[in-house]
Amino acid sequence: MNWHEDGPGFRGRGSGQEDEGDERGRGRRGPRGGGRGFGRPGGWQNVDVPPADDAQAWFEGRLPDEWFSTLRVTVDREEITVIGTLKDDTAEEGAAAEGRISRFRAETRAARIEIAEEAQARYRRKVSWGAQLGETRALFTHISVPVMTRLRQPERQVLDTLVDAGVARSRSEALSWAVNLVGEHAESWLADLRGAMEEVDKLRSTGPDLGEPTRED
């Protein structure tokens, strides 16, 4: 069971309340203008963000051993999501598990803010937190990033059908629903694609070995 402590209306940006902002770090910003911000290192998006392929190992080494039994770190161009399984097998499912997760969130807030700021300085991405106990999972904070796109009429009609059928409340929500559906049914293919792109990045970063230039007399 997945749930969100901030309620269904939470979008990860906005009022700047303590729970929304601080747990992801203080939000240091670089200079305005110039670069577009985040991008996939070495790829065809942007090249001004440090690689985060070691983020899983970094968080495993940085987090206190008593927090989690297992840890999952997910990275994209804007965000690092850290979700750990609590070291507590005594809590029951449902409300008991939700209460245990809420207590963990309150007790570790200060430490997680400090760790998020360190990770933010290292990887130049926001850090979001979550916890799991049994089948119950809660995402504490996250960010929603607008993605601009142009759609032709047949594509817009697909979104409008989802809205008219009550599946989504708007075209943007319908598009998000469609992306989630693709992700659920194409996870293996997407994983292979990400792995291939990582290999391309590695090759691009090393470059060819051209040897020593020859000099003509």
Secondary structure as the mmCIF struct_conf table of DSSP 4:
data_model
#
loop_
_struct_conf.conf_type_id
_struct_conf.id
_struct_conf.beg_label_comp_id
_struct_conf.beg_label_asym_id
_struct_conf.beg_label_seq_id
_struct_conf.end_label_comp_id
_struct_conf.end_label_asym_id
_struct_conf.end_label_seq_id
STRN STRN1 ASN A 2 HIS A 4
TURN_TY1_P TURN_TY1_P1 GLU A 5 ASP A 6
TURN_TY1_P TURN_TY1_P2 PRO A 8 GLY A 9
BEND BEND1 GLY A 12 GLY A 12
BEND BEND2 GLY A 14 SER A 15
HELX_RH_AL_P HELX_RH_AL_P1 GLU A 18 GLY A 21
HELX_RH_3T_P HELX_RH_3T_P1 ASP A 22 ARG A 24
BEND BEND3 ARG A 32 GLY A 35
BEND BEND4 GLY A 37 GLY A 37
TURN_TY1_P TURN_TY1_P3 PRO A 41 GLY A 42
BEND BEND5 GLY A 43 GLN A 45
BEND BEND6 VAL A 47 VAL A 47
BEND BEND7 VAL A 49 VAL A 49
TURN_TY1_P TURN_TY1_P4 ASP A 53 ASP A 54
HELX_RH_AL_P HELX_RH_AL_P2 ALA A 55 ARG A 62
BEND BEND8 LEU A 63 LEU A 63
TURN_TY1_P TURN_TY1_P5 ASP A 65 TRP A 67
STRN STRN2 PHE A 68 VAL A 75
BEND BEND9 ARG A 77 GLU A 78
STRN STRN3 GLU A 79 LEU A 86
BEND BEND10 LYS A 87 LYS A 87
BEND BEND11 ASP A 89 ALA A 91
BEND BEND12 GLU A 93 GLU A 93
TURN_TY1_P TURN_TY1_P6 GLY A 94 GLY A 94
HELX_RH_AL_P HELX_RH_AL_P3 ALA A 95 TYR A 123
BEND BEND13 ARG A 125 ARG A 125
STRN STRN4 LYS A 126 LEU A 133
TURN_TY1_P TURN_TY1_P7 GLY A 134 GLU A 135
STRN STRN5 THR A 136 LEU A 139
HELX_RH_AL_P HELX_RH_AL_P4 GLN A 153 ASP A 164
TURN_TY1_P TURN_TY1_P8 ALA A 165 GLY A 166
BEND BEND14 VAL A 167 VAL A 167
BEND BEND15 ARG A 169 SER A 170
HELX_RH_AL_P HELX_RH_AL_P5 ARG A 171 HIS A 185
BEND BEND16 ALA A 186 ALA A 186
HELX_RH_AL_P HELX_RH_AL_P6 GLU A 187 THR A 206
BEND BEND17 GLU A 212 GLU A 212
HELX_LH_PP_P HELX_LH_PP_P1 PRO A 213 THR A 214
#
